Amino acid sequence: QLAACCGAMSLSGPMSVLPSPEFFEYGATLCSTFFCLSPAVQMLQVYNTKGASLGTVNPENMILLFFNSSLWLIWGLFLPMPPAVAPNVIGILAGAFYLILCWGYAWLGEFPSPRWGRRALLGTIGAVLLNIALASYASLSAQTAQHVGNLAMVICICLFAAPLSVLGQVVKDKNSELLPTAQCGMQFLNCLFWSTVGFNQGALQLIVCNGMGLMLATVQLGLIAIYPAG
């Protein structure tokens, strides 16, 4: 089905061809999946070090990943916007797994991290409670679903900008260890595809948040190139 989609091209002039809108929807779904799975690299490090590397995991990033996927799923279900549903189901499951793993090592591990303290706990609980309340609100009408979509746009920008919270430390240490390379790279591709889907669907929320995300990913990848981890 994906191969057929890739083969479907719309002509724009005698010498130029553009991929069909379905190509970008499939590509966006695939990129979203890999973006949501990219923190697994850090989770593997936490597991292999038995929690010693938990301090390198930004709790804001994990909470926002879970909350962001939840909001887009709510928006996609109740608006409706079908292309937004499947990748965000994966995002919710992945985000929940990352939070459970990190909190497990924060509470039961031998290397507790101050980053995973009271503030992060309140953020995690708040994200879960807000998801329940906003799902109920979005189910009232398409208009209320749009309101949740507008909030999702803001949270999505915060998610894309979350790695920049360590910007000062990266520049000070001249070391990009705190910037998740895999996640920043997938953010770039993810935002590129979803921006295109937004233009094709006329969805302002997708255009704004992914346009911002594309610029933020470029900054993050630039810092990784300038200050290699090590």
Number of C-alpha atoms within 10 A of each C-alpha: 7 11 8 10 17 16 12 16 16 12 12 9 7 6 6 9 12 11 14 16 19 18 21 21 20 18 21 24 21 16 22 26 20 21 24 25 19 20 22 18 13 19 20 13 16 20 15 11 12 14 23 18 18 27 18 16 22 19 24 19 19 24 23 22 28 27 27 26 27 28 27 28 28 29 29 21 19 22 19 15 15 12 18 22 20 15 21 26 17 20 26 21 15 22 27 18 16 22 17 12 16 23 20 13 20 21 13 11 15 11 16 19 19 12 16 20 14 10 12 18 14 10 15 21 11 13 17 15 10 14 17 12 10 19 20 13 16 22 16 11 11 15 13 19 26 19 15 22 25 19 17 24 22 14 20 26 20 20 23 26 18 20 21 19 14 14 15 10 14 20 13 9 10 16 17 23 16 19 25 21 21 17 22 25 16 20 27 23 21 26 27 21 22 26 26 19 23 20 13 15 13 11 14 15 19 24 22 16 24 26 19 17 26 22 15 22 24 15 15 24 20 11 19 21 12 13 16 14 15 7
